[in-house]
C-alpha cells in the first residue's frame, strides 16, 4: 500500500473521528463531563492486509487521556453483519451502546460478548 492510499483510507474513519472529538472536547472539559462513543468492527481484532483498523486504538488512547477530565470515551465493536439476524439487530446493538453509556465501567464492549 502506498503512503497516499494509506492516508486516504484513514481520512474518513480515524482522521474524521479525531476531528469530531476535537470539536466537542473543549466544552466537555469546561463542564468536566461528557461521553463520546465510537463504533468499531471485527477488523480491530483480526486485521486483514487489505483493510486497516485503528479506531479501536484511538478510542482506548483517548479514554486514557481524557478520563481525568471527566470525559468518558467508549467503543462498541461489532463482530458481525448488522441486521443479519436478531443477534446483530439494530435494537440489540442500541442496547449495548446504552449499556456502555450508562455503566461506563469499561472502555469497550464487543457485541459477541455483550448480548
N, C-alpha and C positions, 0 to 999 in steps of 0.2 A: 504494500500500500504506500502510495506516495504521501509526502507531507501534506500536499494540497487536499488529497482525498481524506486523510486523517482529520484535518481541520474542518472540512465540510461536514463530515459525519457528526462531529461533536458540537457544531454550531447550534443546531436545533435543540438537542436534548440537554446536554451538560452546560454549554455556554448560556442557553436560554434559561436554564434553572438558576444559574449564578446571577444573571441579570435580574430575574424576578425577585430573588432573595435580596439583592442589593436595594431594590426599590422599597421593600417593606420593613427591613430590619431596623433602619434608623428610628422609625416611630415605635416599633416594638421595644427597642432598647430604652427609649424615653419613658414608655409605660411600664417597663420591666416585666413584660409578659407578651406572649404571642405563641402561635403554633403554625408551623409550616409542615405540610405532609406531601411527600412525593410518591409516585407510583413507579415501581421498577418491575423487571421481568426476570425470568429464569436465566437469562444470559449472564447475569451478575454472578451466578454460581457455577456456570458451565459455559464459559465463553467459547465462541467459535471463531476461527481465523477471519471469516468474512464479516463478522459483527463484533463490535467492541462495546463493552459495558463499563461505565464509570459513574453512573448516577448514584449507585449504592454507596460507593466510596465517598462521594461528595456529601451525601446525606449524613453518613457516620461522622465525617470530619466536621461538618457544620454543627452537628449535635454537640460534639465535644467542645467546640469553640464558643457556642452561644448559650449553653445551658446555665452558665454562671450569670448571664444577663437576664435570666427568667424566660428565655425563649426555647421552646421545645421544637426539635426537628425530628421527624419520623419518616419512615418509608414502608410502604406495603409492597412486597414483592409477589407478583402473580406468576406462578409457575404453571401456566396453562392458558387455554384459549377462552377469553371472556365470552360467556353466553353459550359455550359448547355443551353444557349440561347444568343441572341445578347447583352442582358444586361450585362452578365458576359463574354463577348467575350474578348480574349486577346487584341484586338485592343482598346476596351473601357477601360480596366484595364491599358493599357500602357498610354492612355490619362490622366488618373487620376494620375499616377506616374509622368508624365511630368508636369502636373499642379502643383503638390506638389513641385516638384523640382524648377520650375520657380518662383512660388509665395512665397514659404517659409513663409507663413503667419499663419500657424498652425502646430502643431506637428503631427496631424493625420487627415486622411480622411477615412471615411468608405464608401465603394463603394455604398451601398444603398442610401446614402445621396448625393453622388457626381455626379452620372450620371442622 
